[in-house]
Amino acid sequence: PAHFFFNSFDRPFLPIATRSRTEAMAAKMSMVRTPSLLGVCRTTYWPRTCSYWVSLHAMAARADSLHLSRTFVQTISKIIAGGATLCAGCTLHFRALAAPALSSAVTKDMGDLF
């Protein structure tokens, strides 16, 4: 809704960050330049993770209304277990909770955390 672009953030995750750990680490805690545009995540110290959780709740509600809850959970579990939030604590906790449901392909290829 706020029409964010790369220049809306102080340290955006740019394509070069997919090839450079240094660039990826620099963008790890990117902040919105105009926090007043944010909703529930306006005052968080973890903006990326907060935005993921807010979005996930909205998508989960939609999936549930379409009777796609199982598919949604299976898909999003792989993404979160892979470290999408860039929050090591979130990822480790999620992996511990979701371990019984994660496929061997996912658990073998989770990689190191930031």
C-alpha angles and dihedrals in degrees: 000000000000092000095232120195132181091274090056088077132065094225109014122194100248128186091264088065090069088065101035125058089197092056092044092052091048090056095044096102100029113170129209110250091220107039092176086077091064126092123204092352094057095109102030124122088212105054098166094049093043092053091049093052093046091049092045092054091051092047091046091054090050093047090049092052089052092046090245098119096120093049091046094050093046091050100042092045090064091050096049094042087053090061103256093153091058086222110123093199093051092047095047093047092047092048090051093050096041098039095109091053099045117099121238089247090060096043092049093051104040094110129194124319126241 
